[in-house]
């Protein structure tokens, strides 16, 4: 999972990044509203952790703008403003969850996994897609109950496709999500990994939409 962290505190920002990394969650840290992307579309983020009180504006203004653009990326608000009106305003503006400071970093990681499950329409930590089962946290996958021997890249690719089952994930999106902190992965390498993955999970489960991307069928 790769998330955008918008938090102005110079101590809390790096501390959260370090804690999330221990949970297998990579992140990009921004301190100001002006440093945040104008849109979340095609940015490669699986989620956003958003502070409300920023040096150059209110986090709710960012959230409202993103939701007006119909951005579907889950957003968790973190703030010291824990009064009921503040929580209601955040949720009504499109936040998926609300976490009041101080909080345990492990709870933030757990809540991120929860909102991601909901976005993927999964009810538990074991994602079920027909005969295929995926455990994102332990990075394991099974087909008809048998463990699949997947490379780290193959598992990452399978997970990215599983986030949007029965929908086409374009190659450009996969390229950014597979290398969130570096240069997007070359399309030719994606094709190689997809070919290897199809051999292991069954070619009929991953549809190649020529010239566009791939679809994991459930």
N, C-alpha and C positions, 0 to 999 in steps of 0.2 A: 504494500500500500504506500502511496506517495501523497503527502498532504501539503497544503499551503498553510503556514502558521503566520498570522498577523497579530503581533504582540509587541508593544513598545518597550517593555521592561527589559533593560540590558542584562539583568541576571536571570529572569524567568525564561526569556526566549531561548538562550543556549541550553539551559537546564532541561526545558521541555524537549528540545531537539535530541539531547543526549538520552533522555528517558525513552522517548519514542523509538529511537534507533535500537535500544535494547529489546524492544517489543517487535522488531522487524519492520518498523514503519519509517520510511525516509521522509524528509521534509525540506521545504524551502522557507526561510524566515524573512519576513518583511516587517519593518517597524512603523511604517506610516501608511495612511490611507492612499496617499499619492503614489506610493510604491506598489500598490496592489494592481493586478491586471484589470483593465477596464471591462473585460468579459472573461468568463470561465470557460467558454467554449474552446475546445481544442488546445487547452493549456496542459493537459495531461495529469491534472490533479484528481485523486479519488475522493478527496474531502478537503474541507477548510476548517481550521480552528481560528475563530475570529474574536478578538478583544473588542469591546464596545468603546472604551475610552482611549482614543488615539490622539497623538499630538496635534494632528491637523484635521481632525474631524471625528464624526461618530461612526462607529462600525455599522450601525443600523442603516446608514445612508448607503454604504457599500452593498450590504445585503439586499436592500430594496432595489438597487439598480440591477444587481445580478438577476434577481427573480423576475424583474420586468423583462429581462432578455430571455426568460424561460429557461435559465440555467438549472439543470437537474442535480448538480453536484451537491452532496449533503454538506451542511454547514453546522458546526457546533459553536455556540457562543460561549466564551469564557469571560467573566467579569466579576468585579467586586460589588457591582450593583445588583444585589440579590432580592430587592423588594418585589412583591408580586406584580406591580405595574410594569416593572422592567422586564420580568420574565415573560409576561403576556405580550408586551410589545415585540420582544425578540421572536417569540413563536409565531405571532400574527404576521410578522414581516417575512416569514419563510424559513426560520431556523428549524433544524431537525432535532436539536437538543440544546440544553442550557446547563452550564456548569458554573457554580459560584465559587470564586476564590475565597480561601485557599482550598485546594483539592489535591488528591494524590495523583501523580502522573499515571499510575497504573489504571486509575479510574478513567482518565481521558482516553487511554489506549483502548480500554474495554468498550467505551461508548463509541469510539470510532469504528471498531469492528461491528458493533451493533447496528449503527446507521448504514454501514456498508451492506450488511446482511439484508436489511430491509429494502435497500435499493435493488439488490439482486433477487428480491422476493424469496429469500430463504429464511426459514424459521429457527434454525439452530446453527451451531458452529460447523456442522457437517452439511455441506451443500449437496443436495440430491438433484441430479439431472438424468432422469430415467435410470439406466443401469450404472451410471457413473456417479461416484461420490468423491467430493473434494473437501479436504480439511485445510483451509487457508492458513490457520495459525501454526499447525504442525507440518505444513507443506507436504501432505500426503494425498494420494489419490488412489481410488480403487475402481475396478471395473468388474461387475458381477461378484463383488466381494474379494477379488484378487488384487493384491497390491500392484501398482504400476511402477515400473522402474523408469522414472522420468529424471532427466537432467534438470538442474536448477532453472535453466532457461526455458525448457519445455514446460515445467510446472508453472512458471510465471506466465507463459503464453496461454496455457490452459485456463488459468485463473482469470486473465484479462478477458478471454472470450466468454467465460462463465458469468462474468458480471452482467452481460447483456445477452442471455440465451435467446436463440431464435431471432436475433437481430444481427444485421451486418455490422461488423467492426472494421472500419476502414484501415488500410495499411498505415496511413499517416498517424492515426491515433495509436495504433499498436507500436509504431516506431518510437513515439515519444514515451509511452507508458513503460516500455521494456527498458529504456535507458533514461529515467526521469532526471538524473543529475548530470547527464553528459549529452553528447551529440546523439540525435535520434538514430536508431538502429537502421542499417542499410536494408532496403527492401529485399535484396537478394538473400540476405541472411535470414530474414523473417520467413521467406519461402522455404529455405532449407529446414528451419525449425518446425514449420507447419508440416512439412512432408514427413519428418521423423515422428512428430506427434500423432499424425493420422495413422501411421503404421501401428502405433501402440494402443490407441483408443478406438480404432476402426475408422476407415476413410469415410464411411457413410455418416459419421457424427460431425465431421467438420466440412462444411460446404465452402468451396472456393467460388467466390463471386468475381469472375474474371475482371481484372482491371480496377476493382474496388476494394475488396477485402475478404474477410472470412466470417462464417457464421457457425456457431456451435449449436447443434440441434439437440433438444432435450426430449 
